[in-house]
């Protein structure tokens, strides 16, 4: 009996460790509800997601701040309903493809957050994205970037959203959930979750042109060795039961 209890405890501990690894969201403010006020032009401020880094640039005029803003209307169901904003609201990010134009150049906007990472570990990024029919972009993507100790990019795992982003599904903004996975290469010190609007321009036909994102999770996937140990533990338990 003591051997059986020991085997059960071992298997239970392995299962709990694997479950915790799957469940933990490595991102802070993953639901994008917490915001801060960013000065867009002198004297004019808009909310943006706290903790996350946002970068906007246009090919001719360079960096600018009006590539995105946080909005309470941008993340309706089917995205998870969260109320963690300072006002108790459910916020999401509104990218602005129409901020690119012939004078300033096509616009690229990125929202990203880096966390500590380790080489050889598998990571999974999930998030929601949607768009109005007249949004014009060369690409829109979710990505996991693997960074070295000095912050340099080692490699990326990316997913283009364009093949399905505009496909109607009966949901507001045609919102859909997307997932990208990747294994951290040698030398990885940080893992960066990223959502990008790339090469965007205002649509001369007008109409709705929003590109919206919400509710991100970044998780470390249990390594095969851990799952293998769990399997060995189960086998050991079966052997102990047979010998009893």
FENDAUR-V371809 format. One record per residue. N is the residue number from 1. RES is the residue in three letters. OMEGA is omega in whole degrees, -180 to 180 (* if undefined). Layout:
n = <N | N>
res = <RES | RES>
omega = <OMEGA | OMEGA>
This chain:
n = <1 | 2 | 3 | 4 | 5 | 6 | 7 | 8 | 9 | 10 | 11 | 12 | 13 | 14 | 15 | 16 | 17 | 18 | 19 | 20 | 21 | 22 | 23 | 24 | 25 | 26 | 27 | 28 | 29 | 30 | 31 | 32 | 33 | 34 | 35 | 36 | 37 | 38 | 39 | 40 | 41 | 42 | 43 | 44 | 45 | 46 | 47 | 48 | 49 | 50 | 51 | 52 | 53 | 54 | 55 | 56 | 57 | 58 | 59 | 60 | 61 | 62 | 63 | 64 | 65 | 66 | 67 | 68 | 69 | 70 | 71 | 72 | 73 | 74 | 75 | 76 | 77 | 78 | 79 | 80 | 81 | 82 | 83 | 84 | 85 | 86 | 87 | 88 | 89 | 90 | 91 | 92 | 93 | 94 | 95 | 96 | 97 | 98 | 99 | 100 | 101 | 102 | 103 | 104 | 105 | 106 | 107 | 108 | 109 | 110 | 111 | 112 | 113 | 114 | 115 | 116 | 117 | 118 | 119 | 120 | 121 | 122 | 123 | 124 | 125 | 126 | 127 | 128 | 129 | 130 | 131 | 132 | 133 | 134 | 135 | 136 | 137 | 138 | 139 | 140 | 141 | 142 | 143 | 144 | 145 | 146 | 147 | 148 | 149 | 150 | 151 | 152 | 153 | 154 | 155 | 156 | 157 | 158 | 159 | 160 | 161 | 162 | 163 | 164 | 165 | 166 | 167 | 168 | 169 | 170 | 171 | 172 | 173 | 174 | 175 | 176 | 177 | 178 | 179 | 180 | 181 | 182 | 183 | 184 | 185 | 186 | 187 | 188 | 189 | 190 | 191 | 192 | 193 | 194 | 195 | 196 | 197 | 198 | 199 | 200 | 201 | 202 | 203 | 204 | 205 | 206 | 207 | 208 | 209 | 210 | 211 | 212 | 213 | 214 | 215 | 216 | 217 | 218 | 219 | 220 | 221 | 222 | 223 | 224 | 225 | 226 | 227 | 228 | 229 | 230 | 231 | 232 | 233 | 234 | 235 | 236 | 237 | 238 | 239 | 240 | 241 | 242 | 243 | 244>
res = <UNK | UNK | UNK | UNK | UNK | UNK | UNK | UNK | UNK | UNK | UNK | UNK | UNK | UNK | UNK | UNK | UNK | UNK | UNK | UNK | UNK | UNK | UNK | UNK | UNK | UNK | UNK | UNK | UNK | UNK | UNK | UNK | UNK | UNK | UNK | UNK | UNK | UNK | UNK | UNK | UNK | UNK | UNK | UNK | UNK | UNK | UNK | UNK | UNK | UNK | UNK | UNK | UNK | UNK | UNK | UNK | UNK | UNK | UNK | UNK | UNK | UNK | UNK | UNK | UNK | UNK | UNK | UNK | UNK | UNK | UNK | UNK | UNK | UNK | UNK | UNK | UNK | UNK | UNK | UNK | UNK | UNK | UNK | UNK | UNK | UNK | UNK | UNK | UNK | UNK | UNK | UNK | UNK | UNK | UNK | UNK | UNK | UNK | UNK | UNK | UNK | UNK | UNK | UNK | UNK | UNK | UNK | UNK | UNK | UNK | UNK | UNK | UNK | UNK | UNK | UNK | UNK | UNK | UNK | UNK | UNK | UNK | UNK | UNK | UNK | UNK | UNK | UNK | UNK | UNK | UNK | UNK | UNK | UNK | UNK | UNK | UNK | UNK | UNK | UNK | UNK | UNK | UNK | UNK | UNK | UNK | UNK | UNK | UNK | UNK | UNK | UNK | UNK | UNK | UNK | UNK | UNK | UNK | UNK | UNK | UNK | UNK | UNK | UNK | UNK | UNK | UNK | UNK | UNK | UNK | UNK | UNK | UNK | UNK | UNK | UNK | UNK | UNK | UNK | UNK | UNK | UNK | UNK | UNK | UNK | UNK | UNK | UNK | UNK | UNK | UNK | UNK | UNK | UNK | UNK | UNK | UNK | UNK | UNK | UNK | UNK | UNK | UNK | UNK | UNK | UNK | UNK | UNK | UNK | UNK | UNK | UNK | UNK | UNK | UNK | UNK | UNK | UNK | UNK | UNK | UNK | UNK | UNK | UNK | UNK | UNK | UNK | UNK | UNK | UNK | UNK | UNK | UNK | UNK | UNK | UNK | UNK | UNK | UNK | UNK | UNK | UNK | UNK | UNK>
omega = <-179 | 179 | 179 | 180 | 179 | 179 | 178 | 179 | 180 | -180 | 179 | 180 | 178 | 180 | 179 | 179 | 179 | 180 | 179 | 179 | 179 | -169 | -171 | 173 | -176 | -177 | 170 | -179 | -179 | 179 | 176 | -177 | -179 | -175 | 172 | -179 | 180 | 177 | -178 | 170 | -176 | 176 | -179 | -174 | 173 | 178 | 173 | -175 | 179 | 179 | -179 | 173 | 176 | -177 | 177 | 177 | 174 | -167 | -178 | -174 | 174 | -173 | 174 | -172 | -173 | 180 | -179 | 171 | 176 | -177 | 180 | -179 | -169 | -176 | 179 | 172 | 24 | 175 | 180 | 178 | 180 | -176 | -175 | 176 | -180 | 177 | -177 | -176 | 177 | -174 | 175 | -177 | 180 | 172 | -174 | 179 | -178 | 176 | 171 | -177 | -176 | -178 | -176 | -179 | 176 | -174 | 172 | 178 | -178 | 171 | -174 | 177 | 180 | 177 | 178 | -180 | -180 | -179 | 177 | -180 | 175 | 180 | 178 | 177 | 176 | 178 | -178 | 178 | 177 | -179 | 172 | -167 | -174 | 177 | 180 | 180 | 172 | 177 | 170 | -173 | 165 | -178 | 168 | 178 | 178 | -173 | 175 | -177 | 178 | 180 | 179 | -179 | 177 | 179 | 179 | 166 | -174 | 179 | 174 | -180 | -170 | -178 | -177 | -173 | -175 | -180 | -178 | 175 | 177 | -180 | 175 | -177 | -173 | -178 | 176 | 176 | -179 | -180 | 174 | -179 | 177 | 179 | -178 | -180 | 177 | 179 | -179 | 174 | -179 | 175 | -175 | 173 | -174 | 170 | -173 | 166 | -170 | 174 | -175 | 179 | 173 | -180 | -179 | 177 | -179 | -179 | -178 | -174 | -178 | 168 | -171 | 180 | -179 | 166 | -178 | 170 | 173 | -176 | 170 | -179 | 180 | -179 | 178 | -179 | 179 | 178 | 178 | 178 | 178 | 178 | 178 | 178 | 179 | 178 | 179 | 179 | 179 | 179 | 180 | 180 | -178 | -177 | -175 | *>
